[in-house]
Amino acid sequence: MENFIEEKTKRKISRALTNFFKNRYKFPPITLAKLVQDTLYLIQIYNSHFLKEGRVIYYTVSKTEPMGKSLQNCQFIPVKLTIYAPGDVEYRKRNGLKKLMFHIIQRITQEAIAQNGVLTHGDIANILFLNRRTVTSYIKELKSQGIQIITRAKFSRLNSDFT
């Protein structure tokens, strides 16, 4: 998680939230700690001051959710994805639009995983306004070049190999 709130401010907010939730709801210490941690995370995610240009918040399935589980029963988490970065214009000029899409697909799938989420081909298609078949084709082409794109299906297969 990116560190947008200064540590001193984070400690003050944590104490205030802990006292508030403890007095109002009488939560046990473990629940309080998790609730405060999640609240701080959401403050950072939704504070528009900290959402850099070219980034979006996208809800995706947590990477802890097993394959085969109905999406309606899965935990979705917010992740920040960079769909446009300052260097993208120059990258497109040098390499063309298709290569830029490859570059962005790599970037957003890596960003999602780093934030404990995992994107599907459908997610990528929605985010980039592409057809799902196009995304699948792009990912296959990247794989043929030796570049692994980790999506929900691939992530689940990787994890099942270790269990």
TACORDA-V745912 format. One line per field, one symbol per residue. ss: DSSP state (@ for helix, = for strand, . for the rest). burial: b if it has 16 or more other C-alpha atoms within 10 Angstrom, else e. A space follows every 10 residues. Layout:
ss=???
burial=???
This chain:
ss=......@@@@ @@@@@@@@@@ @@@@@...@@ @@@@@@@@@@ @@@@@@.@@@ ....====== ==........ @@@..===== ==.....@@@ @@@@@.@@@@ @@@@@@@@@@ @@@@..==.. @@@@@@@@.. .@@@@@@@@@ @@@@...... .@@@@@@@@@ @..
burial=eeeeeeeeee eebbeebbee beeeeeeeee ebbebbeeeb beebbeeeee beeeebebbb bbbebbbeee eeebebbbbb bbbeeeebee eeeeeeeeeb bbebbbebbb bbbebbbbbb bbbbbeeeee ebeebeebbe ebeeeeeebb bbeebbeeee eee
